[in-house]
Amino acid sequence: MEPGARCAVHVDQPAVDTCTRCGNYVCVGCMEVQNYDTYCGDCALRLGYKGQHSQRAVAALVCGLLPLGTCCVPLGIPAVILGHMELAAIADGSAPASGKNLAMGGVILGWVSIASMVLGGVVLAIIGLSN
């Protein structure tokens, strides 16, 4: 990068990197990083890294988060299912890529919820058998 380079959008700001796709200079305020690549706002929007998330991705994350605050609610299973469905839809291009992190969060939190439910059941069974 050239010394003294300025952001293509915010000309009063110094550039910190260049867009991987178009080569424009970007500042801290408008750069988007995905998979270790830097993009300007326009390119991130065109590639689907920025913008609206699908409702399925949001639902996966919500189903993964709710059991954390409400003990033993079996929403981990729908979180895992919805998350995997969304990841498959993103992979085949039928869902926006901007929902990938939400879907992954839903899958991970769903499995954590399922594991805690199983562990809680085992603990309750042991307590019940010992009495």
N, C-alpha and C positions, 0 to 999 in steps of 0.2 A: 504494500500500500504506500502511496506517495506521502511524503511528509506534508502536513498542512492540508490534507484532503478534508473536504466538507461533505456533510450528508446531502444527498440529492434532493431530499424533501425539506429538511430543516437546514437551510444554508448557513445559519448562524451557529450550528452545532458541529463540533469536530467529528469526523468519521472514525468509527472503531473497527469497521470491517467492510467487506464488499458482499453483495448478494451473489449467492452461488449460481442463480439462474440467469439474471440479467446483467450482473457486473456493476450495478450502481453502488455508490457508497452509502452506508447506513450508519446512523448514530445509535446510541444506547436506547433512545426513546422509540425508535421505529424498527429495530431489528427483531426478527423472529428466528429462534433456533430450533431446528428439528433434526433429529438423528445426526447431530454434530455438524450440520450444515447451517449456514446463515442465509436468511432470505429477507428481502425488503417486504413491507406490508402488502404491496400489490401482488408480488409473486407468491407470498404465503397464502393469500386469499385465492389466487388462481389454482394453486396446488391443493387446496382444501385443508391447509394446516390452520387456518384461521376462519372463523365464521360460526354459523349455526351448528349446534350439535343435534343429533337425532334424538327423538324422544326415548328411543330404546336405550341409548347410551346413558341418558340421565336416569331412567328408571332402574337400570342395572346398578348405578352408583347409589341411588336412594335405597334400594333394597339391600345393598351391602352395608350402608351406614345405619339404618334403623335398628338392627339387632344389637349394635354396640351400646346404645342407650337404653334399650328395653330387653332385659335379660331373657334369653331362650325363645325369642320369636323366630320361627322357622323361615325367615325371608332370605336366608343365605342361599337356599336352593334356587329360587327365581333369579337372584343376583348372578349366580354362576351361569345359569342357562341364558339369560338375557345378554350378559356380557359376552359369552361365546358366540351367540347369534350376531351380535353387533360387530364383533371382530371379523367374523366370516363375511358379513355384508361389506365391511370396509375393504377387506382383501379382494372381493370381486368387483368393487367399484360402485355398488348400489347404495352405499351410505357415505356421508362425508367423513373424511379422514380426521376432522377436528374432534370427533368423538372417541378416538382411540384411547386416550388416557382415561376418560371417564369409564369406558368399558373395561379396561384393565383394572381400574380401581374397584369396580363392581365385582369382577371375578376374584380378585385377591381378598377383598373384604368378605365376600360370600364364603370362600373357603375357610377364612378365619372364623366366621360365624358357625359354619357347619362343624368345624373342629371343636369349638368351644361347647356346642350343644352336645356332641358325642362325649366329650370329656366330662361335662356336667352330668350327663346320664350315667356314666360309669361311676362317678363319685357318689351320686345318689343311690345307685344300686349297691355299692359297697357299704354305705351307711345303713341302708335298709337291711342288708343281710347280717350286719354285725349286731343289730338290735334284736 
